[in-house]
């Protein structure tokens, strides 16, 4: 295997070996794990933080990253 092998050639070798199924399973598990973490944070952790800091409502908390459009 030479060091000059392109990324596409390496991907083709990877796909031919049958690891595409492993990659797909990893992506699905990663997506599901992301949803679980999001749910735990929004449903369990943030209400507790709100109680500790005096009933703060984080639902309207945001950071403006650019100029605010007129009329908003």
Number of C-alpha atoms within 10 A of each C-alpha: 5 5 5 6 9 9 9 9 10 12 12 10 12 12 13 10 10 10 12 13 11 10 12 11 12 12 12 12 12 12 12 12 12 12 12 12 12 12 12 12 13 14 11 11 11 16 16 14 14 13 11 10 10 9 11 13 13 12 8 6 7 7 6 6 6 6 6 8 6 5 4 4
